[in-house]
């Protein structure tokens, strides 16, 4: 449990970023090349409207520059995420952020000029085979015509983009680098190890870890509230200057998702509160306590079952669970998780908490883990992020640059779909009744975490943004009171909170990417439907799902999911997910009570 410095981590346990740049020197040279492109950009002004060939030449140049900038940013972000305490990583991350801002400023003419092309010419381009690598991008960009400003205004916004990240970056550095949570016994308490403490059999240890962790947040609550307020104000600024009616409308617009989908999600999840509260009541009885503490809610429903594994065995289990997707899928992900070094495996000092997948058009689809092997959650995290990376792998393989990048809305389906296959595999291979009950309990916990909990987060940030949009100051007391009400309504009468429990609303990093978390909830709903379709179907259902992974960004997300076999616009998938939760709860109770 001792946390190593980055330099002490074996190379075999780190990702290999050479598929992006072979060395730091190569990255620095590529950054210089990007600087040359930035200087060159104004020379393309006027060419988008000068005729077909000039348009195509400009887009070929724009593609080359975009691919380079994306690779530079990904490399810098991955190194910064691996060790934010390394000043060189911070410096290079800052340099590419500056370069992106300068690139955006130098290309401030691009979108206004593109959207000034008359409709007849634009339509002819969309039908022309020479424009095939660009037609999806062009069709999607055309939707933004009403929200693109003048060249001068676009330049100002581009120059402001770097400073717009200040709240988010400060929050990350404060919570991942500067905060010292101390130790519990002989083990360090960190954002990554907290999860293992909260499933400790000793309730006193759970409470001690919880109290100690949140007291650190409490001592910085005013700073954290101010950082979040700054992020929300940035959202409001962006939506106002772009001419959107609200922050939510702006956030959902790129995916072509109607706002009613968001409201339907919250409303439908509220209709499942009876089952959710029943779940917490069951957990309270199984833990033999009068009231659940907030530190108790992550305990598995079945006690006395431990799941420990090493990294290599975890990879083997993941591959077996994914066999319904075919040999090519399994072979590719196994190589990525092992020999091809997509993964940065273990925690080190200065490393970002949690996990993510980050792929770009060049290079491997990298995965950051903080693998401990001490909980079943590590296995699910691996297969979850592996789902993202395989989505990136197939998307890049099957599409040109301008249509390979799928949306987060689609991404969360690919990851949670894999979790559904893992649950199915573990339940069917369980050796005894207790393990089967444990897996059912894990499925219930996961639906709570991904559907109910993420919807609670989504409801919170929607309430916060609406309050700020109507001029309500986001004081720390206001934020905490709002979050406390949601805690009470979602967790119900069997959970008792501490005075500082509502500080959880100030520690969620995804809130700095507004209106992101609802996609987890819609994602698990679609994933449950699609996984059942594949598991209960045949070759046709499997191929339709794989075609969805290959499709990348070639459709709007709602359309790509329809092709895979689920329609998210009607809300039926969310209702089915809640029904699945109720069914699992019934099945669990029949097994253990």
N, C-alpha and C positions, 0 to 999 in steps of 0.2 A: 504493500500500500504506500510505500515511500514514493513521492513524486520526483521523477528524474528531471534534470535539466535537459534541454534539447540536445546538447552535445553528447549526452550520455546515452541517448537512444540509439540502439543498433540500426544500421542502415537497412537491414532486412525487414525492420518493423516500420520503416518510413515509406511514404510514397516516392516514386521515382518521377520527378518532374522534367526529366530530360526530353520527353516527347513534346514539351512546349519549348524549352530552351536548354541546351546542353550545359550551360554554365551561366553564372552571374554576368560574366563578361559578354556573353552572347545576348543576354537580356538587355544590358546597357547599350550595346550596339543597335539592337532592334528599336530601343527607345529613341535613339538618335535618328534612326531611319523614319520613325513616326514623326519626329520633329520636322524632318524634311518634307514629309507629306502635308503636315499642317501648314507649312509655308507655301506649299504648292497649291493647296486647296482653292484659294481665290481665283486662280487661273481658269478654273472650270466654271466660274460664274457665267451664266448666260447660255451654256451649252445644252442644258436640258430642254430648252425651248428652241434650239437652233436646227432641229431636224433629227430624223431617226438615228443616223450613224453617230452623230455627236452625243445623243442621248445614251446609246449603247456604250460608247467609249467612256463616257462619264461614269456609268454604272459599273463597268469593269474596273475602273480605278477605285471607285467607292467600295466595291466588294473587297479588293485587295487591301485597302486601308483598314476596313472594318475587321477583317480576319486578323490582321496584325495587332490592332488595338485590343481586340478581345483576348488574344493569347497573352499579350503583355499584362493585361489587367488580371487575368486568371492566375498567372504565375505569381504575381505580386500578392494577390489576395490569399492564395494558398500558403505562401510562406508567412505572411502576416498572421493568418489563422493558426499556423503551427507554433508560432512563438512571437507573440506581440511584445514580449519583453526585450527582443533583439532590436536595437535602434536602427540597424541597417534594414531590417524588414519594414519597420515603420517608415523609414526614409523612402524606400522604393515604392511602398504603397502610396505615399504622399505624392511622389513624382508622377506616377501613372494617373492619379486622380487629377493632378494639375494638367497633365497632357490631355486627358479626356475633356476637361473643361475648355482648354485651348482649341482642341479639335472641333468641339461643338460650336465654339465661337467662329472659327474659320469656315465652318460649313453652315453658318446661320442662313445663308441664301438658299440652301438646298431644298428644304421642305416648302417654303413659300413659292419657290420657282417651280418645283415639281407639281404643286397643286394649282399653279396658274395656267397649266396646259389646258386648252379648251377640251370640252367633253368629247367631241368627235375624234380628235387626235388621240386622246387618252383611251377611248374605246377601241380604236384601231390597233393601238399598241397591245392591249390586253388580248386581242385576237391573233396577233402576229406571233408565229412560232419562234422568231428570233428573241422574243421577250419572255419565252417560257421560264428561264431561270429566275425571272423577277416578277412574274405576274401575281403571285400570291402577295408578295410584299406591296406591290403597287395597288392591288385591290384593297388591302387593309389600310394602307396609307390614305387612300382616297376618302375613307370614312372620316378622317380627322380634319377635313378641309375647313370646317367651321371653327376648329379649335387651334389652327396654326396661325401665328401672328405674323407681323411684318418682319423683314430681314433684320432690321435694327433691334426690334423687340426680342426676336429669337436669339440674337447675339447676346443681349443682356442676360437672358435666362440661362444661356449656356455658360456664361462667365460666373453666374451665381451657383452653378450646380455643385461645385466642390464644397463651398461653405455650407450648402444645404445638408451635407452629411455630418456636420459637427455634432449634433445631438446624438446620433446613432453611434458614431465612433467613440465619443466620450463615454457613453453608457457602456460600451463594450470594454474599454480600457479600465473604467472604474470597477466594474463587476468581475471582470476576468483576470485583471492584473493587480489592481491596487487593493481590492478587498482581501482581508486576511480573516478567515473564519475560524482559525485555530485548529484544535485537535479534539477528538473524542477518544479518550483513552490514549492508546498508542497510535491511532490512525488519524491522518489529516482530514479535516472537513473542507470539502471544496464543492463547487457547483456540480461537478461530476460525481463525487462520492456521496453526496447527500442522498441520492436515490437508494444506495445500498444501506445507509443508516435507517432510512424510513421503512425498510422491510425487515429490520432486525427483530428477532423474536422477543427481545427484552424491551418492554414498553417504555421503561425509564430511559433507555438509550435513544429510542425514537424521539421522545419528547425533548431530551437534552439536545440532540442534534437540531431539531426543529427550532427550539428556542434560541440556541446559539447562532444559528444561521440567520434567523429573521431579526435578531437584535442588531446585527451588522447593517442590515437594510434600514432598520428603524433609525439608527444613528446617522443615516445619510438620506432620510426620507425627503427632506426639502430639496436637496440637490437632484434627486431622482425625479421628483415631481416636476421640477423646473425643466429638466432635460426632456421629459415626455411632453410637457406643454410646448416646448420649442419645436419638437417634431410635429405635433398636431398643427401648430401655427404655420409651419412650412407646408403642410398638406393644404391648409386653407388658402395660403398664398398661391400655390400652384393651381388649384382648382378655380380660383377667382380669375387669375390672369388668362387661363385657358378657356374661360367662358362656360364652365360646367355649373350646374345648379347646386352641386354639393360634392364633398370629398368622395362620398360613396359612388355617386354617379360617375365621377372621373375614374375611380379605381376599377369599376366594372365595365367601363366602356371599351377598353382594348380587347377584352375577351368576348364582346358582344353578348354579355349576360344581362338580362333584364333585372332591374332592382327587385322585382317581385320574387325572384328566385331566392334572394337574401332573406326577405321577409317571410317567405314560405318556410325556409329552413328553421328560423327561430320559432315560428308559430308551431310547426310540426314537432319540433323537439320539445317544446313546452307541453304538447299533448302526451308526451311520454314520461312526464314527471312522476306519475304514479309508479311506473315500473322502476324508474331511477331511484326514487325514495325507498321503494321496496328492496332494491339492491343494497342500499346503505343500511337499512334495517336488518337485513340478513347478515351483513358483515358485522354489525354490532353484536348480534346474538352469537355468532360464531367466535367472536373475540371475547365474549363473556364480559362485556363492559356495559355500564349504564348509559353512557354516551360515547360516541366516537370522538376522539380528538382529531383535529386536522392532520396530525402526524400519524394517525391510525389508518387513514382512508386508502393508503397505498399497500397495505398489508394484503397478501393473497388470501382469498376466501378459504383455501385449504392450507392449514398450518402443518408444519413438520415435514414438508417436502422442500428439498433444496435442489437447485439445478446449477451445477458448476461445470464449466467446460473450459478447454483451452481454445485458442484461436483456430488451430487447424481442424479440430473436431467440429467446431462451430461451422466452418466452411463446408465440411462433409455433410452435416445435417441440412444446411441450407440447400445444397445441391440435390439431395434426395427429395426435399420438399418441392422442388421446382420441376421435377420430372414431367408433370402434366404439360409443361410448355415445350417439351421436345429436346432432343440431343444438342442441337446447335445452341440453344439458349443456355443449357446447363454447362456445356463445355466452355462457352465464352465467359460466363460469370465466374466459373472456377479459376480459369486462368487469370482473370482480372483481380480476384481476391487474393491470389497467391503469387504465381511466378511473374506476372506482369506488373505487380506493385502499383495497382490503382489506389491502394489503401494506406493511410497513415493510422496505425493501429491503436496506440496506447496514449494515455494522458502524459503530458510533460508540463513543466512550469511554463506559464505564459501561453499555453495552448487554449484556444477557444473551447468553451464547454459545449456539450451536446454532440451532434453529428450532422453532416450534410454531404450531399453529392454535388460536384461542380464539374460539368463538362462543357467544352467549347468545340468549335468546328475543327480546330487542330488539337492534337494531344489526346490523352486518355480521359475517360470520364471518372475523375478522381473522387475518392470517398474519404472523408475525415470521420474517424471513430474515436471514442475514448473507451475502448474495450477493456473490461475487467474480468469477464468470465464468471462473475459471482452471482449473476441473476439471469433469468430467462429473458429479461428485457434486452440484454446484449445481443442475443440471438435474433430477436425481432428487429432490433436496430440495424443489424448487419443485412438482413434480407430486405428491409425497407429501403435502405440507401442503395443496396444492390439493384433494386427495382428501378430507382431513378437512373442509375448509371447504365443499366441495360436499355432503358428508354433512350438515353442520349446516344448510346452506341448504335442502336438500330436506326435512329433518326438521322444521325450524321451519315451513316452508311448509305441511306436510301434517298437523300435529298440534297439539292444544291444549297449553298449557304443561306440564301434569303428565305428559304422555307424549312430549314432544319430545326429551328428553335421553337419548341412547343411551349405552351403556357403552363404556369403553375397549376391552373385548374386541371389540366390533363395530367400533370406530373404526379399529383397526389393520388391519382387512380393507380398508376403503375406501381407505386411503392406499397400502398395498402393492399392492393391485389396480392402481392407477394406474401404479405403477412397473413392473409386469409388462407393461402396454400400451406403456409407453415403450421397454422393452427390445425388445419385438416390433417396434415401428416402426423403431427405430434399426438393428436387424439387417437388416430387409428393405429399408431405403433406403441401406445402406452402399455406398459406391462401389467398394470393392476388398476383396480377401481380408484384408488387414491390419486394416482397420476392422471387418470381420465378426468376426475373431478377437478384436479389442479389445472388442467388445460382448459376445461370449460370456464373455470374461474378466471383464467388469464384472458380468454376471449371476451368475457364480460368486462373485465377491467379495461381492455383495449378499446372496446366500443365506448365505454364511459369516457376514457381519455381522449379519444379521437372524434367522436360524434358529439357527446354531451358537453365535455369540457371545452372543446374548441368552439362550439356554438356559444357557450357562455362568454368566452373571450371575444368572439365576434360581436355579441350583443353589447358587451362592455365598450369596445372601441367605437361602435356605432353610436352609443349613447354619449360617449365623450366627445366625439366629433360634432354631433348635433348640438350639444351644449355649447361648445366653443364657437360654432357657426352662428349661434344666436347671441353671442356676446357674453356668455357665462365664464368668468375667470376659472381656470383649472388649478385651484389651490390644492394643496396636499389633502386637506380635510374633505374637500368636495370629491376628489378622486377616490379617497378611501371609503367615504360613505356610499358612493355609487357602487363600488366593488363589493362592499359588505352586503348590500341588499341582494346582489346576484348570488353571492355565496350562500346566503340563507335560502333563497328560492330554489337553487339548483341542488343543494345538498340535503335540504329537508330537515325534519325534526330530530333525526337520530344523530346529527353531527353538531358538536359544540365547538365554537371558535374562540381563539384567544383575542385579546384586545388588538394585537398586531397582525392577525391573520390576513387582514385585507391589504397588507403590504405586498402580497403576492401580485397584485395588479401593477406594481412598480418594478417587477423583476422579469417580465416576459419580453425577451428580445424581439419577438416577431411584431410587437406593437409599433416598432420603429419602421415597419414596412406595412403601412396601413391597409386594412381590408385584405389581408393575406390569409388569416387563420380560418376563415369560413370555408376555404378550399380544402382544408383537411376534412371537415365534416362532410362536404359534398363528395370528396374523394373516397372516403370510406363507404359511403352509401353506394356510389357507383361500383366500387371494388367488390363489395359483398354481392351485388347483383351479377357482375361479370364473372367473378370466381365461381359462383354457383352454376353459371351458364357453361363455363369451361369444364368444371368437374363433372357435371351431369350430362354434358354433351359429347360431341365427337370431334372429328378432324375439322369440320366446318367451323365450329365454335372456337376451337383453338386458333385456327388460321385467321378468323375475323379479329380475335384479340391481338394476335401478333401483327396483323396489318395495321391496327391502331397504333402499336408501338413504332412501326416503320413510318407511319404517316407524318410524324414530326409536327411541324407547324403548317402543314399544307391545307388545313381547314380551320375554321373557328372551332373552339373546343366543344361547344354543344353539338356541333355537326359531326366531329370526329367520334364522339362518344355514341351518337346515334348509329354510326356505321359499325361500331364495336358491339352494339346490341342493347344500349340503355339510353333512355330519353330523360335528361335531368330537368327539363323545363317544366315538367308536370308535377314534380314533387313526389312521385310514386316511389322512387328509389329510397328517399329518406324515410317514408312511411314503412317500407319493407325492411329497412335497416333497424328501425325501432321494433318492428315485429320480430325480427331475428333476435334482437336483444331479449325480448320477452320470452321467446321460445327457448333460448339458451338458459335463461333464469329458471324456467319451469323444469328443464332437463336437469339442471344442476341440483335443484331442490329435491327432485325425485331420486337422485343418485345419493345424496348425502343426508337427507332428513328422514 
